[in-house]
Amino acid sequence: MISFDKINQFDPVYQFFNWFFRIDHNYIYYKEIQVIGYENVPPKGYPVFAISNHSNSVMDPLALLYLYKDHRQPVFVARGDVFKKSEFIAKLLRFLKILPTFRSRDGGREDVRSNLDTFDLAARVLDEGGTLTMYPEAGHQAGRFFSTFKKGFPRIAFRAAEKADFQLDFKILPIYIYYSDFFNMRAKQVVVIGEPFAIDEFYDLYKAEPNKAFLAMNEKAREAVRRMGIDVVDQEHYPQYEVIFHACRSLILTDPHAFDGMEVAGTLADRDPKRPYAAMLSDKKVTALLEQLSTDDSEAYRQLMDETEEYRAGLYRLRLRDWLFEHPVTGAAVLGRALLLLLTVPIFLVGAVGNLLPFKAPELLKRNLKDPMFKSTLNFVPSIVIFFPLWYIILFTVLCICATWWIGLLGIVAALLTLIPFYEWKKAFVKWCGMLRFRRYARENLPSFERLKILRAKIRGIVK
């Protein structure tokens, strides 16, 4: 069994890779990252137990790892079954400062008993003034909703307090992570940080009835995270919720009183639906409105869900996106985008030569993917760690052999500089094709297209 005794020590090699991947994550993979409430983060050296919702596999730990500005190295607690795949993987995870915790279905009794060692190590991290991070749902959710918080989180927190004779001053830091798109590169991300809280109010209950203390603490912690984010309780109709989020975002954000009574961090002077925090608050508001409708008029709610599903299926069938209905798609707009695409074709071609193969490589890994929430992970981790570095080495070597070293260096620089423009050009071209289809359907007065306009207007009318 490998040793985790030094997991809380500062590691300069880990810090180098942390710096490198932070740039890729914060400035290349994501188009924008908004951090709300960073002033709530206790200073480095103060014991912190950070908890968060979990919806996007490995991207969630990366969001919190690259959150801090003070170069701290947080220790994570994760599912232990991954550690059992091989000794190499176990050592790699230890290098990444991850502690294993086993569920009963992940291993035998011996594995579950080893959780006591993990709890003691995690308690020591807090006692030494470190930052401990855990996802209390113990598994990622396939959307914007919450599962129950498991007992591992309060067990560790109370174990840390108990080992310090209940004198350790540490805080629980609730965090909510939101993604504009779970699956694709150049999406936007929001990290909302709530006010930290202590757990000393539960100490007496823990000493008398530990299980009740676990439940009470979990309830408080879950509500602290849930209050900041989006929790679609009606998971049966979750796809319809996502459609309504997009269709009603501009409607919500143009209403000056939309967020009255809501808990909003900071000010919302910028109500641009393209900003991720504004979009997140809009989605949260829509969720609350739909839940209220479900309570007040269940029949109207069911009808809305049915019509939204019809709208969703119609968009898919006609290969359209909701944003096309937001503003009239004029001939001038189509022509303007066509000219811009034509003028930037050379940049796209250079980017395609320099980056297409490593971009496509993750698709091989996703062919047999059963859980779609791993898509973003496979887009980022293998690409950044393996495919792009390997491809750039091959490209540099080929150019050096065929020409000179400075041509090879120039080729690498060109590939790097055109990486994002290449991807954005592809997206812009897809959007232009959608605009063409929209214009054609509008000119032909296609009945199914006209039906979509009626359905969208009804959806927005009900939400309004």
C-alpha positions in Angstrom: 0.0 0.0 0.0 1.4 3.4 -1.0 1.9 6.0 1.7 0.0 9.3 1.8 1.8 10.7 4.8 3.4 13.6 2.9 0.3 14.4 0.8 -0.1 17.9 2.5 3.5 18.9 1.9 4.2 21.6 -0.7 5.4 19.9 -4.0 7.4 22.1 -6.4 7.0 19.6 -9.3 3.3 19.4 -8.7 3.2 23.2 -8.6 4.9 23.5 -12.0 2.3 21.2 -13.7 -0.4 23.0 -11.8 0.8 26.3 -13.3 1.0 24.9 -16.8 -2.5 23.3 -16.8 -4.0 26.3 -15.1 -3.2 28.4 -18.1 -4.7 25.8 -20.4 -7.8 25.4 -18.3 -8.5 29.0 -17.4 -7.6 30.8 -20.7 -7.7 28.2 -23.5 -10.2 25.5 -22.8 -12.8 27.8 -21.2 -13.8 31.1 -22.9 -14.6 32.8 -19.7 -14.5 31.9 -16.0 -16.3 34.1 -13.5 -15.6 33.7 -9.8 -18.2 35.2 -7.5 -17.5 35.7 -3.8 -13.8 35.1 -3.8 -13.6 37.3 -0.7 -15.2 34.5 1.2 -12.1 32.3 0.8 -10.2 32.2 4.1 -6.5 33.0 3.8 -3.9 30.4 3.1 -2.8 28.6 6.2 -6.3 28.7 7.8 -7.9 25.2 7.8 -10.6 25.0 5.2 -12.9 22.1 4.2 -14.2 23.1 0.7 -17.3 21.3 -0.6 -19.1 21.6 -3.9 -21.8 20.2 -6.2 -20.5 17.6 -8.6 -21.8 17.4 -12.2 -18.9 17.4 -14.6 -16.5 14.6 -13.6 -12.8 15.6 -13.5 -13.6 19.2 -14.6 -15.1 20.0 -11.2 -11.9 19.3 -9.3 -9.9 21.3 -11.9 -12.3 24.2 -11.3 -11.5 24.3 -7.6 -7.8 23.4 -8.1 -7.3 26.4 -10.4 -9.5 28.7 -8.3 -7.1 29.9 -5.6 -4.8 32.8 -6.3 -2.4 32.1 -3.4 -0.7 29.0 -4.9 -2.1 26.7 -2.2 -2.2 23.0 -3.0 -5.6 21.6 -1.9 -5.9 17.9 -1.0 -8.9 16.1 -2.5 -10.9 13.2 -1.2 -12.2 10.9 -4.0 -13.7 7.5 -4.7 -11.2 4.8 -3.8 -12.1 2.2 -6.5 -10.0 4.1 -9.0 -6.9 3.6 -6.8 -7.3 -0.2 -7.2 -6.9 -0.2 -11.0 -3.1 -0.3 -10.8 -0.2 0.8 -8.6 0.8 3.4 -11.2 -2.6 5.0 -11.2 -2.6 5.0 -7.4 0.8 6.7 -7.3 -0.4 9.2 -9.9 -3.4 10.1 -7.9 -1.3 10.5 -4.8 0.9 12.9 -6.7 -2.2 14.8 -7.6 -2.9 15.0 -3.9 -6.0 12.8 -3.9 -6.9 10.6 -0.9 -9.1 7.5 -1.4 -12.3 6.8 0.4 -14.2 3.5 -0.3 -17.9 2.9 -0.5 -19.2 -0.5 0.4 -19.8 -1.3 -3.3 -16.3 -0.2 -4.2 -14.5 -2.9 -2.3 -14.4 -5.4 0.5 -14.6 -4.8 4.3 -10.9 -4.2 4.5 -11.1 -1.4 1.9 -14.0 0.2 3.9 -12.1 -0.1 7.1 -9.2 1.7 5.5 -11.4 4.8 5.4 -10.5 5.3 9.0 -6.9 5.9 7.9 -8.1 8.3 5.2 -10.3 10.2 7.7 -7.3 10.6 10.0 -5.1 11.8 7.2 -7.8 14.3 6.1 -8.1 15.5 9.7 -4.4 16.0 9.8 -4.5 18.1 6.6 -7.0 20.5 8.4 -5.0 20.4 11.6 -1.9 21.5 9.6 -3.8 24.5 8.2 -4.4 22.9 4.8 -7.3 23.1 2.4 -9.3 19.9 2.0 -11.8 19.4 -0.8 -14.6 16.9 -1.2 -17.7 16.4 -3.3 -20.3 15.1 -0.7 -22.6 13.7 -3.4 -19.9 11.0 -3.9 -20.6 10.9 -7.6 -21.3 13.4 -10.4 -24.8 14.2 -11.4 -25.9 14.3 -15.1 -27.2 17.8 -15.1 -28.1 20.8 -13.0 -29.5 19.0 -10.0 -28.4 17.6 -6.6 -28.2 14.2 -5.1 -28.1 13.5 -1.3 -24.9 14.3 0.6 -23.2 11.1 1.9 -21.8 10.5 5.4 -18.2 10.6 4.4 -18.0 14.4 4.4 -19.4 14.9 8.0 -17.4 11.9 9.2 -14.1 13.6 8.2 -15.2 17.0 9.5 -16.1 15.6 12.9 -13.0 13.3 13.0 -10.8 16.4 12.5 -12.6 18.2 15.3 -12.4 15.1 17.6 -8.7 14.6 17.1 -8.1 18.2 18.2 -10.3 17.7 21.2 -12.9 19.9 19.5 -10.6 22.9 19.7 -9.6 23.1 16.0 -10.9 26.3 14.4 -11.8 25.4 10.8 -14.5 26.3 8.4 -16.7 24.6 5.8 -16.5 26.5 2.5 -19.5 25.9 0.3 -19.0 26.3 -3.5 -21.3 26.0 -6.5 -19.9 25.3 -10.0 -22.0 26.2 -13.1 -21.1 25.4 -16.8 -22.8 27.1 -19.8 -22.0 23.9 -21.7 -21.0 20.6 -20.0 -19.4 19.0 -23.1 -17.5 21.3 -25.4 -14.4 23.5 -25.4 -14.7 27.3 -25.1 -17.7 27.1 -22.8 -18.1 29.4 -19.8 -17.8 28.6 -16.2 -19.0 30.2 -12.9 -17.6 29.4 -9.5 -19.8 30.8 -6.7 -18.2 30.8 -3.3 -20.5 31.1 -0.3 -19.8 32.3 3.3 -17.8 29.7 5.3 -19.4 28.3 8.4 -18.2 26.4 11.5 -19.7 23.1 12.7 -19.3 23.6 16.5 -23.1 23.9 16.8 -23.2 20.1 16.1 -20.5 19.0 18.6 -22.8 18.1 21.5 -25.1 16.2 19.2 -22.1 14.4 17.7 -20.9 13.3 21.1 -24.4 11.9 22.0 -25.7 10.6 18.7 -23.2 10.7 15.8 -25.5 9.6 13.1 -28.0 12.4 13.9 -25.1 14.9 13.8 -24.0 13.6 10.4 -27.5 14.1 9.0 -27.9 17.5 10.5 -24.6 18.8 9.3 -25.2 17.3 5.8 -28.6 19.1 5.7 -27.0 22.4 6.5 -24.1 22.0 4.1 -26.3 20.8 1.2 -28.6 23.7 1.6 -25.7 26.1 1.7 -24.5 24.8 -1.7 -28.0 24.3 -3.2 -29.1 27.8 -2.2 -26.3 29.3 -4.5 -27.1 27.2 -7.5 -29.7 25.4 -9.6 -31.5 22.2 -8.5 -34.0 20.8 -11.0 -36.1 18.5 -8.8 -38.2 17.2 -11.7 -35.4 15.2 -13.3 -37.9 13.4 -15.5 -38.4 16.6 -17.5 -34.8 17.8 -17.2 -34.2 18.1 -21.0 -37.3 20.4 -21.2 -35.9 22.6 -18.5 -32.6 23.0 -20.5 -34.7 24.2 -23.5 -36.7 26.6 -21.4 -33.5 28.0 -19.8 -32.3 29.0 -23.3 -35.6 30.2 -24.6 -36.4 32.5 -21.7 -32.9 33.8 -20.8 -33.3 37.2 -22.6 -36.9 37.4 -21.2 -35.6 37.1 -17.6 -32.6 39.3 -17.9 -34.5 42.2 -19.4 -36.9 42.2 -16.4 -35.5 44.7 -13.9 -37.3 42.9 -11.0 -36.6 39.3 -12.1 -34.2 38.7 -9.2 -36.1 40.5 -6.5 -36.0 38.3 -3.4 -33.2 36.1 -4.8 -29.8 35.7 -3.2 -27.5 37.5 -5.7 -23.8 37.9 -5.0 -22.5 41.4 -5.8 -24.3 43.6 -8.3 -25.9 42.6 -11.5 -25.3 45.7 -13.5 -24.3 43.5 -16.4 -27.4 41.6 -17.5 -25.9 40.4 -20.8 -27.1 36.8 -21.3 -23.7 36.0 -22.7 -22.1 36.5 -19.3 -22.2 33.2 -17.4 -23.2 34.4 -14.0 -26.2 36.3 -15.4 -27.2 33.2 -17.4 -26.9 31.1 -14.2 -29.1 33.4 -12.2 -31.7 33.4 -15.1 -31.7 29.6 -15.1 -32.1 29.6 -11.3 -35.1 32.0 -11.6 -36.7 29.9 -14.3 -36.3 26.8 -12.2 -38.1 28.5 -9.3 -40.9 29.7 -11.6 -41.4 26.2 -13.0 -41.5 24.6 -9.6 -44.1 27.2 -8.6 -46.2 26.4 -11.7 -45.9 22.7 -10.9 -47.3 23.3 -7.4 -50.0 25.8 -8.4 -51.3 24.3 -11.6 -50.0 20.8 -12.3 -52.1 20.5 -15.5 -50.6 23.7 -17.0 -47.2 22.4 -16.0 -47.6 19.1 -17.8 -48.9 20.9 -20.9 -45.8 23.1 -20.8 -43.5 20.2 -20.6 -45.3 18.4 -23.5 -45.1 21.5 -25.7 -41.5 22.1 -24.7 -40.6 18.5 -25.7 -42.4 19.1 -29.0 -40.3 22.3 -29.5 -37.1 20.5 -28.6 -37.8 17.6 -31.0 -38.7 20.1 -33.7 -35.4 22.0 -33.3 -33.5 18.7 -33.6 -35.4 17.6 -36.6 -34.9 20.9 -38.5 -31.3 21.2 -37.2 -31.9 24.6 -35.6 -30.9 26.2 -32.4 -33.0 28.4 -30.1 -30.8 31.4 -30.4 -31.8 31.8 -34.1 -35.3 32.8 -33.0 -34.1 35.5 -30.6 -33.5 38.1 -33.4 -34.6 38.0 -37.0 -31.9 36.4 -39.2 -31.6 39.0 -42.0 -30.0 38.5 -45.4 -27.4 41.1 -44.4 -26.4 39.2 -41.3 -26.0 36.0 -43.4 -24.0 37.8 -46.0 -21.8 39.6 -43.4 -20.9 36.4 -41.7 -20.2 34.7 -45.0 -17.7 37.4 -45.9 -16.0 37.3 -42.5 -15.7 33.5 -42.8 -14.3 33.8 -46.3 -11.7 36.4 -45.3 -10.5 34.3 -42.3 -10.2 31.0 -44.2 -6.4 31.2 -44.3 -6.3 31.4 -40.5 -8.6 28.4 -40.3 -6.5 26.4 -42.8 -3.3 27.1 -40.8 -5.1 26.1 -37.6 -6.5 23.0 -39.2 -3.0 21.8 -40.3 -1.5 22.6 -36.9 -4.3 21.3 -34.6 -6.9 19.2 -36.4 -5.4 15.7 -35.5 -5.1 16.3 -31.7 -8.6 17.9 -31.7 -10.0 14.8 -33.3 -8.1 12.2 -31.2 -10.4 12.4 -28.2 -13.3 11.3 -30.4 -11.8 7.9 -30.5 -12.0 7.7 -26.7 -15.6 8.8 -26.7 -17.0 6.2 -29.1 -17.9 3.7 -26.4 -18.5 6.3 -23.7 -21.5 5.3 -21.6 -21.5 8.4 -19.3 -21.8 11.7 -21.3 -20.6 13.7 -18.3 -17.1 12.4 -19.1 -17.0 14.1 -22.5 -15.5 17.3 -21.3 -12.9 15.4 -19.3 -11.8 13.4 -22.3 -11.7 16.7 -24.3 -9.4 18.3 -21.9 -7.2 15.8 -20.0 -5.9 13.4 -22.7 -5.6 16.3 -25.2 -3.6 18.6 -22.9 -1.5 15.8 -21.4 -0.9 13.6 -24.4 -2.3 14.5 -27.8 -1.3 18.1 -28.2 2.2 17.8 -26.8 2.9 14.6 -28.8 1.5 16.2 -32.0 3.5 19.4 -31.6 6.7 17.3 -31.1 5.9 15.3 -34.3 5.1 18.5 -36.2 8.3 20.2 -35.1 10.4 17.1 -36.0 8.9 16.8 -39.4 9.4 20.5 -40.2 13.0 20.3 -39.0 13.7 17.4 -41.2 12.0 18.9 -44.3 13.3 22.4 -43.7 15.2 23.9 -40.8 14.8 24.2 -37.0 13.6 27.8 -37.2 10.9 26.7 -39.7 9.9 24.0 -37.2 9.7 26.6 -34.4 7.7 28.9 -36.7 5.3 26.1 -37.4 4.7 25.4 -33.7 4.1 29.1 -33.0 1.7 29.3 -35.9 -0.2 26.2 -34.6 -0.5 27.7 -31.1 -1.6 31.1 -32.3 -4.3 29.7 -34.5 -5.6 27.1 -32.0 -8.5 29.2 -30.7 -9.2 31.0 -34.0 -9.4 27.6 -35.7 -12.0 26.3 -33.2 -14.0 29.5 -33.2 -14.1 29.5 -37.0 -15.6 26.0 -37.0 -18.2 27.1 -34.6 -19.0 30.3 -36.6 -19.3 28.2 -39.8 -21.8 25.8 -38.1 -23.8 28.9 -36.9 -23.8 30.3 -40.4 -25.2 27.0 -41.8 -27.9 27.3 -39.2 -28.7 30.8 -40.3 -29.0 29.6 -43.9 -31.5 26.9 -42.9 -33.5 29.4 -40.8 -33.8 31.8 -43.7 -34.8 29.0 -46.1 -37.5 27.7 -43.7 -38.8 31.2 -43.2 -39.0 32.0 -46.9 -40.8 28.7 -47.6 -43.3 29.2 -44.7 -42.5 25.6 -43.7 -45.4 24.4 -41.4 -43.1 22.7 -38.9 -41.0 25.8 -38.7 -44.0 28.0 -38.1 -45.1 25.6 -35.4 -41.8 26.1 -33.7 -42.3 29.9 -33.6 -45.7 29.4 -32.0 -44.4 26.9 -29.4 -41.5 29.2 -28.4 -43.9 32.1 -28.0 -46.1 30.0 -25.8 -43.2 28.8 -23.6 -42.0 32.4 -23.1 -45.5 33.6 -22.5 -46.1 31.1 -19.7 -42.8 31.8 -18.0 -43.5 35.6 -18.2 
